[in-house]
């Protein structure tokens, strides 16, 4: 998974470097939000979302919806979760749930059909679904080996 993080970081650095060379102003909060979306999509779902270059793509749009401010529903969830459970009120927008569920199913189906293996969380979930356990990587190093270097 480290290689995925490294790839996203290099893409982010290239983008910042090109903006710096053009002496372009950037909104740092937005840049880091796009970078975070790229990392989450790559490590969790195994999808290259390319939000750094395309700030308005669908992954970014749906990701923003997850964090939309809903004061009434947040207060209800915090102070009266039993009411939410009793009436089966979802804590997230149904559209968001549908989008990410479909994306997950499509991704699993594609990987199983085409025997795609990527070192990300999606691969771990597929291993759990198929085998009931997660196999350790063959070249795993001991924690002491890593920390001594």
MODELLER restraints for C-alpha pairs under 7 A, 6 or more apart:
rsr = mdl.restraints
at = mdl.atoms
rsr.add(forms.Gaussian(group=physical.xy_distance, feature=features.Distance(at['CA:1:A'], at['CA:43:A']), mean=6.70, stdev=0.5))
rsr.add(forms.Gaussian(group=physical.xy_distance, feature=features.Distance(at['CA:1:A'], at['CA:119:A']), mean=5.43, stdev=0.5))
rsr.add(forms.Gaussian(group=physical.xy_distance, feature=features.Distance(at['CA:1:A'], at['CA:120:A']), mean=5.66, stdev=0.5))
rsr.add(forms.Gaussian(group=physical.xy_distance, feature=features.Distance(at['CA:4:A'], at['CA:42:A']), mean=6.80, stdev=0.5))
rsr.add(forms.Gaussian(group=physical.xy_distance, feature=features.Distance(at['CA:4:A'], at['CA:43:A']), mean=6.72, stdev=0.5))
rsr.add(forms.Gaussian(group=physical.xy_distance, feature=features.Distance(at['CA:5:A'], at['CA:39:A']), mean=6.49, stdev=0.5))
rsr.add(forms.Gaussian(group=physical.xy_distance, feature=features.Distance(at['CA:8:A'], at['CA:38:A']), mean=6.78, stdev=0.5))
rsr.add(forms.Gaussian(group=physical.xy_distance, feature=features.Distance(at['CA:8:A'], at['CA:39:A']), mean=6.33, stdev=0.5))
rsr.add(forms.Gaussian(group=physical.xy_distance, feature=features.Distance(at['CA:12:A'], at['CA:35:A']), mean=6.58, stdev=0.5))
rsr.add(forms.Gaussian(group=physical.xy_distance, feature=features.Distance(at['CA:12:A'], at['CA:52:A']), mean=6.75, stdev=0.5))
rsr.add(forms.Gaussian(group=physical.xy_distance, feature=features.Distance(at['CA:34:A'], at['CA:51:A']), mean=5.26, stdev=0.5))
rsr.add(forms.Gaussian(group=physical.xy_distance, feature=features.Distance(at['CA:34:A'], at['CA:52:A']), mean=5.43, stdev=0.5))
rsr.add(forms.Gaussian(group=physical.xy_distance, feature=features.Distance(at['CA:34:A'], at['CA:55:A']), mean=6.72, stdev=0.5))
rsr.add(forms.Gaussian(group=physical.xy_distance, feature=features.Distance(at['CA:35:A'], at['CA:52:A']), mean=6.11, stdev=0.5))
rsr.add(forms.Gaussian(group=physical.xy_distance, feature=features.Distance(at['CA:37:A'], at['CA:51:A']), mean=6.88, stdev=0.5))
rsr.add(forms.Gaussian(group=physical.xy_distance, feature=features.Distance(at['CA:37:A'], at['CA:60:A']), mean=6.82, stdev=0.5))
rsr.add(forms.Gaussian(group=physical.xy_distance, feature=features.Distance(at['CA:38:A'], at['CA:48:A']), mean=6.82, stdev=0.5))
rsr.add(forms.Gaussian(group=physical.xy_distance, feature=features.Distance(at['CA:38:A'], at['CA:49:A']), mean=5.67, stdev=0.5))
rsr.add(forms.Gaussian(group=physical.xy_distance, feature=features.Distance(at['CA:38:A'], at['CA:50:A']), mean=6.21, stdev=0.5))
rsr.add(forms.Gaussian(group=physical.xy_distance, feature=features.Distance(at['CA:38:A'], at['CA:51:A']), mean=5.96, stdev=0.5))
rsr.add(forms.Gaussian(group=physical.xy_distance, feature=features.Distance(at['CA:41:A'], at['CA:47:A']), mean=5.42, stdev=0.5))
rsr.add(forms.Gaussian(group=physical.xy_distance, feature=features.Distance(at['CA:41:A'], at['CA:48:A']), mean=6.60, stdev=0.5))
rsr.add(forms.Gaussian(group=physical.xy_distance, feature=features.Distance(at['CA:41:A'], at['CA:49:A']), mean=6.36, stdev=0.5))
rsr.add(forms.Gaussian(group=physical.xy_distance, feature=features.Distance(at['CA:42:A'], at['CA:48:A']), mean=5.52, stdev=0.5))
rsr.add(forms.Gaussian(group=physical.xy_distance, feature=features.Distance(at['CA:43:A'], at['CA:120:A']), mean=4.99, stdev=0.5))
rsr.add(forms.Gaussian(group=physical.xy_distance, feature=features.Distance(at['CA:43:A'], at['CA:121:A']), mean=6.09, stdev=0.5))
rsr.add(forms.Gaussian(group=physical.xy_distance, feature=features.Distance(at['CA:44:A'], at['CA:120:A']), mean=6.11, stdev=0.5))
rsr.add(forms.Gaussian(group=physical.xy_distance, feature=features.Distance(at['CA:44:A'], at['CA:121:A']), mean=4.83, stdev=0.5))
rsr.add(forms.Gaussian(group=physical.xy_distance, feature=features.Distance(at['CA:44:A'], at['CA:122:A']), mean=5.81, stdev=0.5))
rsr.add(forms.Gaussian(group=physical.xy_distance, feature=features.Distance(at['CA:45:A'], at['CA:121:A']), mean=6.81, stdev=0.5))
rsr.add(forms.Gaussian(group=physical.xy_distance, feature=features.Distance(at['CA:45:A'], at['CA:122:A']), mean=5.38, stdev=0.5))
rsr.add(forms.Gaussian(group=physical.xy_distance, feature=features.Distance(at['CA:46:A'], at['CA:120:A']), mean=6.29, stdev=0.5))
rsr.add(forms.Gaussian(group=physical.xy_distance, feature=features.Distance(at['CA:46:A'], at['CA:122:A']), mean=6.40, stdev=0.5))
rsr.add(forms.Gaussian(group=physical.xy_distance, feature=features.Distance(at['CA:49:A'], at['CA:59:A']), mean=6.66, stdev=0.5))
rsr.add(forms.Gaussian(group=physical.xy_distance, feature=features.Distance(at['CA:51:A'], at['CA:57:A']), mean=6.64, stdev=0.5))
rsr.add(forms.Gaussian(group=physical.xy_distance, feature=features.Distance(at['CA:51:A'], at['CA:60:A']), mean=6.70, stdev=0.5))
rsr.add(forms.Gaussian(group=physical.xy_distance, feature=features.Distance(at['CA:62:A'], at['CA:96:A']), mean=6.11, stdev=0.5))
rsr.add(forms.Gaussian(group=physical.xy_distance, feature=features.Distance(at['CA:65:A'], at['CA:96:A']), mean=6.97, stdev=0.5))
rsr.add(forms.Gaussian(group=physical.xy_distance, feature=features.Distance(at['CA:66:A'], at['CA:92:A']), mean=6.77, stdev=0.5))
rsr.add(forms.Gaussian(group=physical.xy_distance, feature=features.Distance(at['CA:66:A'], at['CA:96:A']), mean=6.82, stdev=0.5))
rsr.add(forms.Gaussian(group=physical.xy_distance, feature=features.Distance(at['CA:77:A'], at['CA:84:A']), mean=6.66, stdev=0.5))
rsr.add(forms.Gaussian(group=physical.xy_distance, feature=features.Distance(at['CA:108:A'], at['CA:126:A']), mean=6.95, stdev=0.5))
rsr.add(forms.Gaussian(group=physical.xy_distance, feature=features.Distance(at['CA:117:A'], at['CA:123:A']), mean=6.52, stdev=0.5))
rsr.add(forms.Gaussian(group=physical.xy_distance, feature=features.Distance(at['CA:124:A'], at['CA:134:A']), mean=6.23, stdev=0.5))
rsr.add(forms.Gaussian(group=physical.xy_distance, feature=features.Distance(at['CA:127:A'], at['CA:133:A']), mean=6.53, stdev=0.5))
rsr.add(forms.Gaussian(group=physical.xy_distance, feature=features.Distance(at['CA:127:A'], at['CA:134:A']), mean=5.70, stdev=0.5))
rsr.add(forms.Gaussian(group=physical.xy_distance, feature=features.Distance(at['CA:128:A'], at['CA:134:A']), mean=5.76, stdev=0.5))
